[in-house]
């Protein structure tokens, strides 16, 4: 009988590294050729947080990468500010010489697709369907992002 790693020592492994993001593309994706001959495609997804207690909505700009040419092709078809859904795994990568290591965190994306649903402000009331097409239109208008840091 072979014992799988999940069942060693009488316990099941519960480790999972799954990320699902829905947000907006911050800028066009960039491709970089690696010395190995592979191509890495990089982009950032802007995800709004829930409203801050002072009423301001904060955002996170999350770096994403893929080595998959099909995923890269999907991301390249999108324009900045288009909605996107990505799924993948959280990764920590270490760069640089031993005296000056730099740690970077990113999502390694295994699938991506345009996201078509209407996005509303977090914690905002849903538009009232009885109010006609005007409803809560201001909740559907994207907020301006004052500052986006460039990925290094």
Phi, psi and omega in degrees: 000131179261131179261123180286156179301332182292334186252008178294146177057027173071018179224155178265147176283132180245008180295132177217141178231084182232132180233134173231120180239139170231121182194208182242144176289127184282326182200171179298146179293148178244140178250141179227128176279136180261158179303334180286348184099346177287162176241131175252134177251130184238144174199174179235144176248129177267122181237127179282142173272171173294160182304136176287158183300337178274001177097351181274135176273126179262158179232158172242140175251109190254121180288137179232146177221157171211148173253358183274119183296329179291318177295317179300320180297321178295314182295323180294336180284345183272151177259159175306141181080357173290147178282142183216147173241127178234148175229142180181211183230147178281132182231148171244123181243145181244129182235159171098173180289164185300332181281342184219061181292142175239127180258130178233140177249140181204167175259121174273110190274131177255340176209148179212149175204152175298146181251120189261348185291156176289131178259135176244166177297141176301140179065010177274146178294146179293149178300143180278115183296335180283350182276006180083192184288342180285324175030227178255071185295325183297333178289340182268348181279125181297142177279147176290138175261117187290330187211130173236125178278137177287140176287137180277000000 
